[in-house]
């Protein structure tokens, strides 16, 4: 099932965590508002998964609209998968994907 989601980055350059399936490939498009077009961007997979072309790290280039698009294939290992993107000037963004079912949350009870 293909879906598009627009996510808002926080002040630390991090996006909300996305729920994904093992081995899923996601198409990513990010805007870098503080960086000029044609600037290289370092893309690194931190916890598993491969960036377009089967790489753990690679470089992309911002297009004329200051955007960068790439494909990211998550591994089959359940858990968090992070991707960081950094420009030479230090503009950084971080993506988080969760592979597999959500973690079960235990309700905490108050004691008196």
HELIX and SHEET records of a PDB file:
SHEET    1   A 5 UNK A  18  UNK A  20  0                                        
SHEET    2   A 5 UNK A  92  UNK A  99  1                                        
SHEET    3   A 5 UNK A  79  UNK A  87 -1                                        
SHEET    4   A 5 UNK A  40  UNK A  45 -1                                        
SHEET    5   A 5 UNK A  57  UNK A  61 -1                                        
SHEET    1   B 3 UNK A  25  UNK A  31  0                                        
SHEET    2   B 3 UNK A  67  UNK A  73 -1                                        
SHEET    3   B 3 UNK A  50  UNK A  51 -1                                        
END                                                                             
